[in-house]
C-alpha cells in the first residue's frame, strides 16, 4: 500500500514538523521505498533460523582485577596550584 501525499502531510503533522510543498513528493518517494524494503524483508524465509542470543543471557567475560599502570599521581599533581594529601585544593565556590 503506497503512501500518498495526504498521508505524508498527516505524518508530518503528527511528528510536528513542517515540510515545504515542493518536498512532499520527495518524502512520499522515500517513505514508499522504505515500506517496499520492509515488504522485501518480510518475504525472507526465516524458518529454522535460530535467533541471536539476547545480551543479558550471555555471561560477561571479566578480566582479573590487577594494577596495570604505575601510580603517576605525583607527576599529575606537580602542575596543580595547590594540593594536600593527594587531593587537589580549589577555592570555595558555595558558602
ABEGO torsion letter per residue (X at the ends): XBBBAAAAAAAAAAAGBBBBAAAAAAAAAAAAAAAAAAAAAAABBABGBBBBBBAAABBBBBBBBBBABBBAAAAAAAABABBBGGBBBBBBABX
